[in-house]
Amino acid sequence: MENIGSIGSSFFIEFLGIIIAIALLLSLVINYFVYGKVFEKAGYPAYTAAIPVYKTIILLKIADFSAWMILVFLLPVINLVLLAVISIRIAKFFSKSGGFAVGLVFLPYIFFPIIGYGVAKYKVDYFGKLV
């Protein structure tokens, strides 16, 4: 026979799991809208932010990298370095400062919405040259 304490803790764990699942779902929805706005500013359709691997390929293209760089994301530590470089180059192509680029690397949930919903404009022509 179960005691009352284990029933209460079981309910708490299930409730906590539901809260975490809702928070993750909310995070995915916010992520979609933020990256969708950034993609629209760079000339790509917003719906591409909903496709996980393709979203990374679009980020690579916005940062003026080849789509084949997606394979580098399979390497354990180098993928974090590449993500930082992509964030720095995205800040550069949206005419943001070095301090903003650091914020984009360490606090993307704050700084990507500033790019997406702010007045920043994408400054790259068709051939990938900074204008």
Phi and psi restraints in degrees (value plus and minus 20) as a CYANA .aco file:
   2 GLU   PHI     -99.7   -59.7
   2 GLU   PSI     126.8   166.8
   3 ASN   PHI    -111.2   -71.2
   3 ASN   PSI     145.5   185.5
   4 ILE   PHI     -84.1   -44.1
   4 ILE   PSI     -53.0   -13.0
   5 GLY   PHI     -83.0   -43.0
   5 GLY   PSI     -60.6   -20.6
   6 SER   PHI     -92.7   -52.7
   6 SER   PSI     -50.3   -10.3
   7 ILE   PHI     -87.7   -47.7
   7 ILE   PSI     -61.7   -21.7
   8 GLY   PHI     -85.8   -45.8
   8 GLY   PSI     -61.4   -21.4
   9 SER   PHI     -90.2   -50.2
   9 SER   PSI     -53.6   -13.6
  10 SER   PHI     -84.2   -44.2
  10 SER   PSI     -62.7   -22.7
  11 PHE   PHI     -83.3   -43.3
  11 PHE   PSI     -61.1   -21.1
  12 PHE   PHI     -82.5   -42.5
  12 PHE   PSI     -62.1   -22.1
  13 ILE   PHI     -85.7   -45.7
  13 ILE   PSI     -62.0   -22.0
  14 GLU   PHI     -84.4   -44.4
  14 GLU   PSI     -62.4   -22.4
  15 PHE   PHI     -83.1   -43.1
  15 PHE   PSI     -61.9   -21.9
  16 LEU   PHI     -83.1   -43.1
  16 LEU   PSI     -59.6   -19.6
  17 GLY   PHI     -82.9   -42.9
  17 GLY   PSI     -59.5   -19.5
  18 ILE   PHI     -85.9   -45.9
  18 ILE   PSI     -62.7   -22.7
  19 ILE   PHI     -82.2   -42.2
  19 ILE   PSI     -62.9   -22.9
  20 ILE   PHI     -84.9   -44.9
  20 ILE   PSI     -61.1   -21.1
  21 ALA   PHI     -83.2   -43.2
  21 ALA   PSI     -61.0   -21.0
  22 ILE   PHI     -86.0   -46.0
  22 ILE   PSI     -60.9   -20.9
  23 ALA   PHI     -83.9   -43.9
  23 ALA   PSI     -60.6   -20.6
  24 LEU   PHI     -86.1   -46.1
  24 LEU   PSI     -61.5   -21.5
  25 LEU   PHI     -83.5   -43.5
  25 LEU   PSI     -62.6   -22.6
  26 LEU   PHI     -83.0   -43.0
  26 LEU   PSI     -59.3   -19.3
  27 SER   PHI     -82.9   -42.9
  27 SER   PSI     -60.7   -20.7
  28 LEU   PHI     -85.0   -45.0
  28 LEU   PSI     -60.6   -20.6
  29 VAL   PHI     -86.0   -46.0
  29 VAL   PSI     -65.5   -25.5
  30 ILE   PHI     -83.0   -43.0
  30 ILE   PSI     -62.0   -22.0
  31 ASN   PHI     -78.7   -38.7
  31 ASN   PSI     -62.6   -22.6
  32 TYR   PHI     -80.4   -40.4
  32 TYR   PSI     -67.9   -27.9
  33 PHE   PHI     -87.5   -47.5
  33 PHE   PSI     -59.1   -19.1
  34 VAL   PHI     -87.5   -47.5
  34 VAL   PSI     -72.0   -32.0
  35 TYR   PHI     -86.7   -46.7
  35 TYR   PSI     -50.9   -10.9
  36 GLY   PHI     -80.6   -40.6
  36 GLY   PSI     -62.2   -22.2
  37 LYS   PHI     -86.5   -46.5
  37 LYS   PSI     -60.5   -20.5
  38 VAL   PHI     -84.0   -44.0
  38 VAL   PSI     -61.6   -21.6
  39 PHE   PHI     -85.1   -45.1
  39 PHE   PSI     -59.8   -19.8
  40 GLU   PHI     -82.6   -42.6
  40 GLU   PSI     -60.3   -20.3
  41 LYS   PHI     -84.6   -44.6
  41 LYS   PSI     -50.3   -10.3
  42 ALA   PHI    -108.3   -68.3
  42 ALA   PSI     -20.4    19.6
  43 GLY   PHI      74.0   114.0
  43 GLY   PSI      -3.9    36.1
  44 TYR   PHI    -131.6   -91.6
  44 TYR   PSI     132.8   172.8
  45 PRO   PHI     -86.6   -46.6
  45 PRO   PSI     125.6   165.6
  46 ALA   PHI     -87.7   -47.7
  46 ALA   PSI     -50.2   -10.2
  47 TYR   PHI     -85.6   -45.6
  47 TYR   PSI     -38.0     2.0
  48 THR   PHI     -87.4   -47.4
  48 THR   PSI     -35.6     4.4
  49 ALA   PHI     -91.8   -51.8
  49 ALA   PSI     -33.8     6.2
  50 ALA   PHI    -109.2   -69.2
  50 ALA   PSI     -28.3    11.7
  51 ILE   PHI    -123.5   -83.5
  51 ILE   PSI      90.0   130.0
  52 PRO   PHI     -73.6   -33.6
  52 PRO   PSI     -78.2   -38.2
  53 VAL   PHI     -91.8   -51.8
  53 VAL   PSI     -57.9   -17.9
  54 TYR   PHI     -85.2   -45.2
  54 TYR   PSI     -51.6   -11.6
  55 LYS   PHI     -81.1   -41.1
  55 LYS   PSI     -60.8   -20.8
  56 THR   PHI     -87.9   -47.9
  56 THR   PSI     -57.8   -17.8
  57 ILE   PHI     -83.8   -43.8
  57 ILE   PSI     -61.6   -21.6
  58 ILE   PHI     -84.8   -44.8
  58 ILE   PSI     -60.4   -20.4
  59 LEU   PHI     -80.0   -40.0
  59 LEU   PSI     -59.9   -19.9
  60 LEU   PHI     -82.7   -42.7
  60 LEU   PSI     -61.7   -21.7
  61 LYS   PHI     -87.2   -47.2
  61 LYS   PSI     -59.4   -19.4
  62 ILE   PHI     -83.3   -43.3
  62 ILE   PSI     -56.7   -16.7
  63 ALA   PHI    -103.1   -63.1
  63 ALA   PSI     -13.1    26.9
  64 ASP   PHI      44.3    84.3
  64 ASP   PSI      22.9    62.9
  65 PHE   PHI    -131.7   -91.7
  65 PHE   PSI     140.8   180.8
  66 SER   PHI     -92.4   -52.4
  66 SER   PSI     129.0   169.0
  67 ALA   PHI     -85.2   -45.2
  67 ALA   PSI     -40.8    -0.8
  68 TRP   PHI     -88.4   -48.4
  68 TRP   PSI     -34.8     5.2
  69 MET   PHI     -86.0   -46.0
  69 MET   PSI     -31.5     8.5
  70 ILE   PHI     -78.9   -38.9
  70 ILE   PSI     -47.8    -7.8
  71 LEU   PHI     -87.6   -47.6
  71 LEU   PSI     -45.9    -5.9
  72 VAL   PHI     -87.3   -47.3
  72 VAL   PSI     -45.8    -5.8
  73 PHE   PHI     -86.5   -46.5
  73 PHE   PSI     -30.4     9.6
  74 LEU   PHI    -101.0   -61.0
  74 LEU   PSI     -34.6     5.4
  75 LEU   PHI    -107.5   -67.5
  75 LEU   PSI     109.8   149.8
  76 PRO   PHI     -75.0   -35.0
  76 PRO   PSI     -76.7   -36.7
  77 VAL   PHI    -113.3   -73.3
  77 VAL   PSI     -50.9   -10.9
  78 ILE   PHI     -84.6   -44.6
  78 ILE   PSI     -49.0    -9.0
  79 ASN   PHI     -83.7   -43.7
  79 ASN   PSI     -54.5   -14.5
  80 LEU   PHI     -89.1   -49.1
  80 LEU   PSI     -58.8   -18.8
  81 VAL   PHI     -85.0   -45.0
  81 VAL   PSI     -63.4   -23.4
  82 LEU   PHI     -83.4   -43.4
  82 LEU   PSI     -59.5   -19.5
  83 LEU   PHI     -82.3   -42.3
  83 LEU   PSI     -58.4   -18.4
  84 ALA   PHI     -86.4   -46.4
  84 ALA   PSI     -61.6   -21.6
  85 VAL   PHI     -85.3   -45.3
  85 VAL   PSI     -60.2   -20.2
  86 ILE   PHI     -81.5   -41.5
  86 ILE   PSI     -64.0   -24.0
  87 SER   PHI     -83.5   -43.5
  87 SER   PSI     -60.7   -20.7
  88 ILE   PHI     -85.0   -45.0
  88 ILE   PSI     -62.2   -22.2
  89 ARG   PHI     -90.0   -50.0
  89 ARG   PSI     -54.7   -14.7
  90 ILE   PHI     -84.1   -44.1
  90 ILE   PSI     -61.2   -21.2
  91 ALA   PHI     -81.1   -41.1
  91 ALA   PSI     -60.4   -20.4
  92 LYS   PHI     -85.0   -45.0
  92 LYS   PSI     -63.1   -23.1
  93 PHE   PHI     -93.7   -53.7
  93 PHE   PSI     -36.0     4.0
  94 PHE   PHI    -121.6   -81.6
  94 PHE   PSI      -3.0    37.0
  95 SER   PHI      38.8    78.8
  95 SER   PSI      23.4    63.4
  96 LYS   PHI    -125.3   -85.3
  96 LYS   PSI     139.1   179.1
  97 SER   PHI     -98.1   -58.1
  97 SER   PSI     154.7   194.7
  98 GLY   PHI     -86.1   -46.1
  98 GLY   PSI     -56.1   -16.1
  99 GLY   PHI     -83.9   -43.9
  99 GLY   PSI     -58.0   -18.0
 100 PHE   PHI     -85.6   -45.6
 100 PHE   PSI     -57.5   -17.5
 101 ALA   PHI     -83.5   -43.5
 101 ALA   PSI     -59.4   -19.4
 102 VAL   PHI     -84.0   -44.0
 102 VAL   PSI     -61.3   -21.3
 103 GLY   PHI     -83.3   -43.3
 103 GLY   PSI     -56.3   -16.3
 104 LEU   PHI     -86.7   -46.7
 104 LEU   PSI     -52.7   -12.7
 105 VAL   PHI     -92.4   -52.4
 105 VAL   PSI     -66.7   -26.7
 106 PHE   PHI    -113.6   -73.6
 106 PHE   PSI     -44.9    -4.9
 107 LEU   PHI    -152.7  -112.7
 107 LEU   PSI      43.7    83.7
 108 PRO   PHI     -84.3   -44.3
 108 PRO   PSI     -48.3    -8.3
 109 TYR   PHI     -91.3   -51.3
 109 TYR   PSI     -32.5     7.5
 110 ILE   PHI    -120.8   -80.8
 110 ILE   PSI     -62.1   -22.1
 111 PHE   PHI    -107.6   -67.6
 111 PHE   PSI     -48.9    -8.9
 112 PHE   PHI     -85.5   -45.5
 112 PHE   PSI     -59.5   -19.5
 113 PRO   PHI     -83.1   -43.1
 113 PRO   PSI     -49.7    -9.7
 114 ILE   PHI     -85.5   -45.5
 114 ILE   PSI     -59.5   -19.5
 115 ILE   PHI     -89.0   -49.0
 115 ILE   PSI     -66.1   -26.1
 116 GLY   PHI     -87.0   -47.0
 116 GLY   PSI     -63.8   -23.8
 117 TYR   PHI    -125.0   -85.0
 117 TYR   PSI     -19.8    20.2
 118 GLY   PHI    -109.6   -69.6
 118 GLY   PSI    -182.5  -142.5
 119 VAL   PHI    -115.6   -75.6
 119 VAL   PSI     -14.4    25.6
 120 ALA   PHI     -83.0   -43.0
 120 ALA   PSI     122.0   162.0
 121 LYS   PHI    -139.9   -99.9
 121 LYS   PSI     124.2   164.2
 122 TYR   PHI     -95.8   -55.8
 122 TYR   PSI     108.6   148.6
 123 LYS   PHI    -133.4   -93.4
 123 LYS   PSI      23.3    63.3
 124 VAL   PHI    -145.1  -105.1
 124 VAL   PSI     116.2   156.2
 125 ASP   PHI    -104.6   -64.6
 125 ASP   PSI    -193.1  -153.1
 126 TYR   PHI     -82.8   -42.8
 126 TYR   PSI     -50.7   -10.7
 127 PHE   PHI    -112.1   -72.1
 127 PHE   PSI     -11.5    28.5
 128 GLY   PHI      63.8   103.8
 128 GLY   PSI      -6.9    33.1
 129 LYS   PHI    -113.9   -73.9
 129 LYS   PSI     118.5   158.5
 130 LEU   PHI     -90.3   -50.3
 130 LEU   PSI     106.1   146.1
